[in-house]
Amino acid sequence: MDKTLRYCLQTTLKSPLKKTIAQYIQQQHMKNYTLNEVEAQLDKLLQTIETIPAGVNSNYTVILRQKHAELANRLYCGLAVKKAGDETQYAIDFIPLAEIFRYPIEGYHEDAEVIADLIWDLTFDGWTCEEQQEQIQAFENQMDLA
């Protein structure tokens, strides 16, 4: 079975859990947006996922990290990648969506809050491959000017 980030998110975003994920994202991260607007962003993400060919790139693995914050009484989640044969974990910043979606994922389970945080982390630079590349290019341009 294809246990890639692509497969897991595609399956989840086609399930009834999508509505709960949208509600959580709206409440925690996108308070100035309506629930319909958040759901539209999730639809855009699903469309992006569906454009990426199935298959596994096993050179890297996505790691879903979870940590309970005592003061906030909340579970925080984030993503990292590790190279095959190396336990060092790396940030996902600047990894193209088209690439990271094809990595296997460890720690994925269908929990609305966990998946919502995962999606928020993953889409920081954009909900589509094009949006992400525009943000990365803008950052690189700023670095060239510095």
Secondary structure by P-SEA (a helix, b strand, c coil): ccccaaaaaaaaaaccaaaaaaaaaaacccccccaaaaaaaaaaaaaaaaaccccccccbbbbbbbbbbccccbbbbbbbbbcccccbbbbccccccccccccccccccccaaaaaaaaaaaacccccaaaaaaaaaaaaaaaaac
